Every structure is written in structure tokens, then in C-alpha cells.
Amino acid sequence: MISALAITYNEESHIESYIESLSFADEIIIVDSFSTDNTVALAKKHDVTIIQRKFVNFSDQKNFAISLAKNDWVTFFDLDEKISPELINEIVTTVKSKNPLKAYNIKRSFNFMGKRIKYSGFQTDVAVRLFNKNYCKYNGKAVHESIETSEKVGLLKHALDHQTYKTFDIYNQKLNQYSKLQAEELYKKNVRPNLYHFLFRPWYRFMHQYFIRLGFMDGKEGFIISYVHAFSVYKRYIQLWAMYRNIE
């Protein structure tokens, strides 16, 4: 028995195909952050449970979704991740197998603006997408949340096709959201930005992603990804600085 979980906000272009891809699950639960488009209306056309809840951060929203699951085994895919029939079969077979592990990573093939990205730090991209809820939860991070568990984590053979951000604007908007959430997290920890944060951290992020993680081998897309990620680091500390300015 498997519960398929998802969190959504303005995903009208993905929601129906996503739900259809989860037909293998015994229940589908969607926690929506009060979408302003047709996401909820389209989802209601299908046999799913929809809960609307204010978004605090990614870990909080996902852990809430886990609490709603009726089954021990959970899948938690993003809406822009394409689940192949081969992967579905492997998931079902794994859950039904004798003595399965409590969590499984799945490889992700990263696509950006229509191009398969082979480097730029994404060559080792994996994420836990199948797990037993009694042994796993999200780590509490506002952004780049991940499953934490004391159990051994396995790796499924079949990969996800991660169709991320068909346009530069959409990608930039998502990174802006991440920067804001990370700034809020740093503010709660009383971190005060200085020249090190404004100058070195963005520079290091670009150098690490473009050179060390071979972003230059992905052509102009690799440069764009590295540059935008570096700028998002800079923006994170600008937003953090602004938070302190507003109270001083």
C-alpha cells in the first residue's frame, strides 16, 4: 500500500499529468498553498485528497503532508519530475519485496531550458523519493530540504526525468524564492551579513559550480546556471541585510 504525496502552488500546467502518473498509488494527497490559478480545480477532477494550507517552508509543508498519509510507504515527487513506467514498476516491486530498506534514493536527469544538463553539479543528483514514513522525515530546512533517517538508504535503478524550468524567468523566480526563504532562516539564527557574504560566497559558488563541478562542459546553459546560482547567493545576503535595516 502506497501513499503518493505532493505539495503545490500554481501548478496548473503539470497537475493533471502528474496525478495520472500516480495511478499506481493507493491514495494521492495534495497539500496546496492556496494556488491562484486552476491547480485545485483541475486536481478536483480526479480521485485525490486536496488540503489547502498556508506555506511556511518546504520541510514544514512536506512533513505535514506525510502526517496525512494512511499508508506506511510514501512517494514524494515534485510535479516537474516525470515518472517512467519502468520506475513505477520498480517502486511497486520494491515495496512488495521481502525486507525492503526504509528509504530509497532515485537518480534525476536534470533538464534546463530544453537541454539535458550533464555536469554543473547535477551529475550526482539523487533524492529520496520513496520511503517508509515511520522512519523518515524532512530535515527542517526551509530550502533544499531532504529526508533524514537513521536507516540505510538504498538506490533504485531507474532514474527520474527532471524537466526543470523551461525558461530563464521561471528558473530565476524559483531561485529568488529560495533566496528569500534562506535569508529568513539565517535571520532567525541571528546571522549578520558582511563583506565575506557579499563578495566571497557568490564568487565561490560560481567558481565551484562552473569549474570544479564542470559547468563549462554544459555550454552556455552551464554558464547561465552557475551565474544565476551565484547571484541568488548574493541576493540571499542582500535580503538578509534588508531585514536588519528594517528593524534598526
N, C-alpha and C positions, 0 to 999 in steps of 0.2 A: 504494500500500500504506500503510495507516494503522494505528498502534497507539493504542488507547484506554486511557488510564491513569486510575487513581483511588486515593485514599487513604481508608481507612475506619476508623471506630471507633463501634461501636454504631449501625449504620445499617439495622437490620432492616426498618424501615418504608419504606425507599427502595430497597434494594439490587436487588431483582428488576426493578422497573420501570426502574431506571437501566440495568441490564445489557441489558434488552430494547431500550432506546432506542439502544444502541450496536451494533446488529446490522450497521450499515454498515462497522464496523471489521474489519480482517483478524485482529486479536488484541486481547484485553481482558486487562489486567493490573491486579490489585487488590493494593495493599500495605496490609495490615490491622494495626492497632496492638493486637493481642490483644483483640478485642472480647469483651465478657462476655455479649452477647445472641446472637441467632441469625444475625447477619450472615454469618459464614463458612459455616455450614451451608446457608443459603439460596443463597449465591453458588455453592457446590459443585454445586448442581443444574443449573448452566449451564456452557457451554463457555468457561471463563475460567481464567486462571492466578492463583493466590492465594498470596501470600507474606506471612507474619507477621513483623513486625519491630518492635522497641521504638521508640516515638515519642520523638524528641528535640525537634524543632521542625518547622514546616511546610515550610520550604525544604529541610531535610535529607531529610525523608521523600519529598518530591516529586522531588528530584534523584536519589535512589536509584531511584525508580520509572522515571525517564527512562533510567537506565543499563540497565534490563532490557528496554527496547523493542527489538524486532528491526528495526523499520522506521524510516526517517528521519523520516517525518511522524507527528506525535503530536497527539492531542487530550487535554486535561486539564480535564475538567469537574468541578464539585462535585456531590455527589449530590442536592442540592436545586435544581439547575438543570435546567429542562425544555427538552429539545432538540426543536424542531419538525421536521416532515418537510421544510419549506422550508429550514431551516437545514442539515439533513443533506445535502440536495441541493446546497446552495451549497458546503459543505465538500468534498464529493466532487468537484464540478466544479472547484473552485479547485485542489485537489491535482493533478488530472489536466491542468490547463491548462498552456499553454506559458509557461515562465519565471515561475512564481509567486514572490511575495515569500517571505521566510523566516519570517515571523510575522504573525498576524492578530488584531487586537482584535475582540471581539464585544460589542455593547451588551447591557446587562442591565436588564430591567424588574423593579424591586425591589418585593416584596410583603411586608407586615408585618402579622401577626395578621389575615389575610384582606383587607387593604386595599392597593390599589395606591398606592405612595408616589411622588409625582411630584416632590417637592422634597427638603428636608432633606439636601442634599448628594449625593443619588443621581441627580439629573437628568443628570449627566455620567458615570455609572458604566459603565466599559468594562473589559474584562480580556482578556489574551491567552489564548485557549483552543485555538488551532491554531498549530502551529509546527514547524519543522524542527529536530530535536534537535541537529544538528551546529553550529547557530549560536545556540542559546538555552539558558539555564539559569536557575534561580531564584536570586534575588539574595542569599540567605543570611540574610535577616531571619527572626526567629523567628515574627513575626506580620505580617500584611499583606504577605506575600511576593509578589513579582511577577517576571515574566520579564525578564531583562536580555539585551540583544543589541546589537551594533553595526550591525545591519542595519535597513533601513527596515521599519516595522511598518504593515501595511495595516488596513483595517476592512471586515468583512463587512456586507452589507446587512441581514440578518435578525438579530433580537435573541433573547436567551435570556429565558425567564420564570423569574425567580429567586424561588422560593417559600420565602422565608426565615422561619423561626421563627413557627409558628402560635400560640404562646403567649408571654406575657411571661417566664415562668420559663425557658423554653428559651433565649430571647434573652439573658437575664441570665446564665445559666450559661455561654454561649459567650463573652460579654464578660469574665466572671470568668477563664476560661481564658486569654483574650488578655492580660488584665492581669498574670497570673502569669508568662506567658512573656516579656512585655515587661520586667517587673521583673527577671527573671533576666538578660536581655540587658543592661540598664543596670548591674546589679551586676558583670557581667564587665568593663564599661567603667569601673568604679570611680566611678560617678556617685553622689553622696550627696545625698539629698533635703533640701530646706529649705522655708521658708515660700512661696517663689515656686512651687515644685512643688505644694504642698498647696493653696494658695489661688488663685493666678493661673491656672495651667494648666487646672484644671477649669472655672473661670469662663469663661475664653476659649473653651474647647471648646463650652460650651453656647451662648454668645453667637454664636459663628461658625456653628454648625450651625442654631440656631433662627432667628436674624435674618439674618445675611449670606447663608446658604445656604437661606433661605426656609422653614425647618421649620414656621413658624407657619401656612403655607398648607396643610399636611397635617393640620390639626386636632389633636385630642388625641393621635393617633398620632405626629405630628411632635414634640409636646412630650415624649412618653414617650421617643422615640428620642434626642432631644437631651439629656434629663435622664440617661438611663441611660448614654449615651456619656460625659457629663461625670463621672458618678460612677465609671465604670470608669477614667478618668484618675486621679481621686483615689485609688482603690483600688490602682492600679499603684504609686503612691509610698508608700502605707501598707505594701504588701508589700515594697517595696524597703527601707524603714526597718526593717521587722521582720527582714530578712536581716542587716542590720548589727548589730541588737540581739542577735541570736543568737550572734554571734561576739565581741562585746565583753564 
